[in-house]
Amino acid sequence: MEKLIIDTDFETDCDDAGALAILHGLADRGLVEPLGIVASVNSCWPAAGVRALNLAFGRPELPVGCNFDCPDTFAYRLHRENHIPQLYHWKLVQRRPEASPGRFRPEEAVALYRRLLETAPDHSVTICAIGLLSSLAALLESGASELIRRKVKLLVTMAEAMPPESSGGFNWEMNRRAAGRVLNHWPGEIAVSPMGRKILTGAFPCADNERGDFLRTAYSKMGGGDPKFLRPSWDHIAVLFAAGALGELAGVSRAGTLRYDSVAGLARWREEAGGNVRFLEQRASDDRFARFIQEWMAASCR
């Protein structure tokens, strides 16, 4: 059973909500042990939204961390301002007001990472970052390299990066400094999950219950009220891979080394024996992948 920590932005894209629903579905079936969820945006609302979703999915004990200390970049703040009508965490918290910032206090992100890693067996934890790398960079900068080396067996980072050279898309671009810190200095194995743009899924088939209503709220809010809104499945795929649940649908590349240029915003990967970075590779059609993810979303809401 995989021990997972999820690191999510949980703000401007609803695929984070779908991915966390699948995390709960995997845990319900005894396939993963979720240790905690870190909200990487410098705001109390994403963490509150994560807490609300955890309550709806029956895991009030699951720790939630918040990035209190690392300011969001100008690029991210501008992106957020341009997507205010699509932010869904407020709506989720309205459904579970006990998760609101005035009533729920998440742990500080780095402190939560340290606490969870220190109590875990050696080489047992997979961290799946489906958002910005801000909190993971702060963890490294706190002097936790040896702790990470001992406790973390794999870091999965969702980024639309394709070898040999690419930008890495939103999750790396929105905080280049943090991406460079993590990608260039991570003391362990990294898997980059770039897939999902053409694999479209939605919340409309989910059950007519609180869990399903939470997902429909997130997807409908982002889709401008469209009840059958479809969105790329980037984050779902990363979580399913981190859980070891993709089977033959995906594989991984050979090992290589990756260097991220924080100024240019470019990642350069070179195949190399002994390297610590691999890329997920899609081995099934987009339609088959979408059906698989849609089935997991529906099953997770029952």
N, C-alpha and C positions, 0 to 999 in steps of 0.2 A: 504494500500500500504506500503510495507516494505521499510524502509530507510536503505540503505546498504553502508558500506565502505568495499572495497575489499583490502586485503593485499596480494600481490603476489610477487614471486621471478622473474617471467617472463624472464627466461634466458635459462636454460638447459633442459626444457621440454615444449613441445608444448601444453600440455593440459591447461596451463594457458591461452594461446591465445584462445583456444576453449571456455573456461569458460568465458572469458571477452566478447567474441562474444555473448554468451548466455545472459550475463548481459545486453548488449545493446538491444538484442531482447526482453527481459522481459520489459525493460524500454520503448521500442517502443510501447508495448501493454498496457502500463499503469499499469503494475503489480508490479514494483518496482520504487523507486526513488534513483538512485545512487548518493551518496553524494561526493564520491571521491575514488581514487585508490592510494594506497601506494605501491611503489616498495621497497622491504625489503633488496635487495642486495646492498652492499656498492660500487656502481658504477653508473655513470650517464646513462649508456646505457639501462638497463631495464626500467627506467623511460621514456627515450626517445622512446623506443619501445611501451610502454603503450600509450604515447601521440600520436604517429603515428596511432595506432589502433583506439584511440578515434576520431581522425580526420577522418579516413576512415569511421567510423560508425556514423559520423554526430554529435558528441558531443564535439566541441572544448572548451566548457565552463567547462567541467568536470575537477575538480582539480586533479593534480597528485603530489604525494609526493615522495621523494627520501631519502633513508638512507644515509645521508652524514657523520654521526658521529660514527657509530658503525662498526668497522672493521669486515670483514668476518673472520670466523675461518679458521685455516689451513686446516681442513677437507673440507670445502666448496671450498677454493681456489684450492686445489688439484683436487676436483671433476670438477670444472669449466675448469681447464687446460686440463683435460682428455676429455672434450666435446667441445672444441673450434670449430671443424668442424660443430657441430650441433646448435651453437648459432644462433638464428633467428632474434633477435631484430635489428641487423645491417641491415639486408635485408629489414625489415619493414620501418626503418628510411630512407633507400635509396628511397623508394617509396613516402615518405612524408618528404622531407629534411627540411621542416620548423620545424620538431620535433627534429632535431639534437641538440646535447648538446651545440653547439655554438650559436644556435638561440632560444632555449627554455630552460628556467630555472625553474625546478620544485621547489615546496616548500619543506622545510625540513620536514621530516616525522612526528616528534613529534609535531612540530608547526602546521602542517596541521591537525593532529588528534585533537589537542586541539581546534583549530578554529572550526572544524566541529562539535565537541561534544558540545562546549559552546553555539552554536547557535541552537542546536537541542532541541526539546521538551524532557522533562524528560521521561526516559524509552521507547525511540522510536527507537534507533539505533541498528541494528545488524551488527557486524563486522564479516566478513568471511575471515579467514586467510588461503590462499591456498599455502602459502610458509613458509619460516622460520619465527620464532616469534621474530626476532631481534628488530624490530621497536616497537612492543607491549611491550616487556620488557623495552625498553628505555622509553616508555610512562609511565609505572608504576614507573620507577625509577626517573621520573621527578616530582613525587609527585602528580600524577593525579588519585590516587585511589578513592577519593571522587567524582571527575568528572565522572569517569567510572561508579561508583555505581549509580549515579543519571541519567546518560544519556543512558547507554548501557543496552539493555534488554537481549542480547545473544551474546556470542562469539562462532562462529563455527570455529573449527580448523581441517583442513584436515590432518590426520595422520593415517598411517596403524597400529593403536594400537587396540588390542583386549583384552578385560578383560578375566581373572583377572590380567594378567601380560604380558607385551610385551615392545618392544623398542620404538614403535611409528614410526619407519621408517625414511625416509629421512628428512622430515620437522622438526622433533624434534632433530634427531641425528646430523644434520649439525650445530646446535648451542644449545648444551645441556644446557649451562648456561642460555640462554634466555628461553628455554623451561621450565626449572625448575622455573625460576622467574615467568613466566606467569601461568603455570599450578598450582603451589603451592600457589600463592598469588592473583589470579584474584578475584576481589570483586564482583562477579556476576555469572550468569549461563553460563555453557560451554557445547557445544555439540561437540563430537568428530565424525568426518566423516571418517570412515576407508575404505569405499567401493570404488571399481573401477578397481582393477587390472584385473579382468576377463571380464570387460565390455568394449569392444573395439569399438572405433569410429574413423572416419577420416574426412578429409575436402573435399574429392573428389566429394561428391554430392552437394556441395554448388554452388550457382548461379555464372554465368560467369560475375561477376562485381567486383568492387574494394573490396568490403567486402569479397567476396568469394576468390579473389586473395590473400588477406592478409592471410586468414586461410590456403590456399593451400601452400603459401610460407613457413609459419611456420612449417606445417606438413611435407612438402617435404624436407625442410632443415634438420629436425631431422631424417627423414627416408632415408637419403642418396640419395635423388632424386626420390624415389619411389612415383609416383603420387597417389597411393592408399594405402599409409602407414596408418596403424591403431595403435592407442595408447590407453592405459588405460584411463578411464574417471574419475579419482579421483577428479579433480578440478571442472569439470562440475557438478558432483553430489553435492559437497559441496555448490556451488553457487545456484543450484536449490533448495536445502533444505533450505538454508538461505532465499530464496525468498518465501518459502512456496508453491513451485510449484511441489513437488514430489507426492503429493496425496497419493494414496494407495500403491505406489511402495516401500515406506520405512516408518518405524516407529522409535520410540526411546525406549531405555531401561528404566528401572526404575532408579531412582536417586541413586547416590552413591558418594563416596569420592575418589579422585585420588591424589596420591603422586608420584612425579617424582624425581627419584634419578639421579642427573646430573652427578655424578661420574660414576655410573654403566650404565647410559643410559637406565634405566628401569622405566616404569610406572606401578604402582600397583593400581588397582581399587577395591573397595569393595562396594557392594550394601548397602545403608544406607539411611533411611528416613531423609529427610532434606539435603541430599548431593547436591552439585551444578553441578555435572558432569553426563551427559547422553551420550550414544553412539547411533549412527544411526544403524538401523537394516534393512537389505535387506528383502523385502517381495514380490519380483517379480523375475522372472528368469533373468539370465544375458542377454539373447537375447531380452527379452521384454524391459529391461532397456536400452540396446544399441539402440534399435529402437526409444525409447522415446527421448534419447539424440540426436541421429542423426537427428530426426525431428526438434528438437529445434535449432540445428546448422544450418540446411538448412533454416529454417524459419527466423533465425536471420540475414541471409545474403541476404534476398530478398530486 
